């Protein structure tokens, strides 16, 4: 699903693919040969929906665009519902049409303190076994990756027939009978002169793409494997998801968070157009929370031939997709890591008060998305 995969000529011609290419990160051709002088290619953002501006307009009783309605759902801010493609202005008090796409946008749903909490958990506790990550396929379960990266350790592969109990080593992985992996201090890995493979924890952290909480999703089979070891969704996240999901829930029902996927984005990373269609009841929403650098989100239709709407996602925003919206292709073609467009000044200020600067260093060039689902 990430942006390194190739696409067919047919996919190149779809409206969704054209939108992905329009907003994707590109560099000016003139500077390709010089890493020091790379300049971002400018992109036209005039058609991107900006719910922060929409919220400001709503609070000033200024007209909303057609296709966007505002709901009051017990939050300290309105919940915006996307009915269809916004075209012309309507009065903010107009009653929304009965046929609702059931795509809900809550700008600034999380406080800065809450955002920092979930960033910390996403980097420290959420990738911990038995939760699975994209690294499991090669390295098996890895413990304390963020701590190891902060301490500049190296993950080393050794033959099981060659015992190594160096004082600086922490065995964290068993992956079959023929080899094992351990975290070593960087200088010990060099001094040992082992011929096995090795990779720095910092590289592994930057290549962390996803982790799964609660019921574990099997990416190879594209289903939930209830037989895999797992912990329940953390209580704080469980409570938050239930509260955020309320506007999108069928009348008289409560959201039951059973699984979550945490996506990690760095500079140039994308999430290709896809459907989240492996849960049993699509009337229940997917609750999606954005953390870190600003991104562009594309919401298309039931076919990739349908032109998608683009919208900004900022740190603290929440999106709910239920019902018909669950049948719509969606993706993230761009994150903004430059100082002008990332819009993470409140996070930087909050983290700057902490002695540990590792979270600040990470989030300055990254985006994290937590999406919670009811599986059954």
Secondary structure by P-SEA (a helix, b strand, c coil): ccccccccccccccaaaaaaaaacccccccccccccccccccccccccccaaaaaaaaaacccccccbbbbbccccbbbbbbccccccccccccccccccccbbbbcccccaaaaaaaaaaacccccccccccccccccccccaaaaaaaabbbbbbbccccccccccccccccccccbbbbbccaaaaaaaccccbbbbaaaaaaacccccccccccccccccccccccccccaaaaaaaaaaacccccccbbbbbcbbbbbbbcccbbbccccccccccccccbbbbbccbbbbbbbbccccccbbbbbbbcccbbbbbccccccccccccccccccccccaaaaaaaacccccaaaaaaaccbbbbbbbbbcc
